[in-house]
Amino acid sequence: MPLEREVKSKLRDRVSTANKANVDEVADEVNAALATLDADDKDHARLQGWLEDLSTVKGGGVPGKFS
């Protein structure tokens, strides 16, 4: 079952404003939501992408920018 709109919106906002100080907390929230989804759910792929973005932030990079 896809994520509720409010949950997805809250997570998207948290991911987009994540920084090195809170990236682990945000990643935990995304992982918790991811655990509730089936692997073939469209939101599963979206959340996986957000985790990749958070990994970039944790490494000091900016998601979407080429190195």
C-alpha positions in Angstrom: 0.0 0.0 0.0 1.5 3.4 -1.0 2.4 5.9 1.6 -0.2 8.4 2.7 0.2 11.8 1.1 0.9 13.6 4.4 3.6 11.1 5.4 5.2 11.3 1.9 5.1 15.1 2.0 6.7 15.3 5.5 9.5 12.9 4.5 10.1 14.7 1.3 10.5 18.0 3.2 12.8 16.4 5.8 15.0 14.9 3.0 15.2 18.2 1.1 16.3 20.1 4.2 18.6 17.4 5.5 22.1 18.4 6.5 25.1 16.7 8.0 23.8 17.4 11.5 20.5 15.5 11.1 21.1 13.2 8.1 21.2 10.0 10.2 17.9 10.9 11.9 16.2 11.6 8.6 17.6 8.4 7.1 16.1 6.5 10.0 12.7 8.0 9.3 12.9 7.1 5.6 14.1 3.5 6.5 11.1 3.1 8.9 8.7 4.2 6.1 10.5 2.0 3.6 10.0 -1.1 5.9 6.2 -0.7 5.6 6.2 -0.9 1.8 6.3 -3.8 -0.6 9.3 -4.0 -2.9 7.1 -3.4 -6.0 5.4 -0.4 -4.5 6.1 2.8 -6.5 7.0 4.7 -3.3 9.6 2.0 -2.4 11.7 3.1 -5.4 11.2 6.8 -4.5 12.3 6.2 -0.9 15.4 4.3 -2.1 16.3 7.3 -4.2 15.9 9.6 -1.2 18.3 7.3 0.8 20.8 7.7 -2.0 20.4 11.5 -1.7 20.9 11.3 2.0 24.0 9.3 1.6 25.4 12.0 -0.7 24.5 14.6 2.0 26.3 12.6 4.7 29.4 12.4 2.5 29.3 16.2 2.3 28.0 16.4 -1.2 24.9 18.0 -2.8 22.3 15.6 -4.3 21.8 16.2 -8.0 25.2 17.8 -8.6 28.0 16.1 -10.5 31.3 15.6 -8.7 
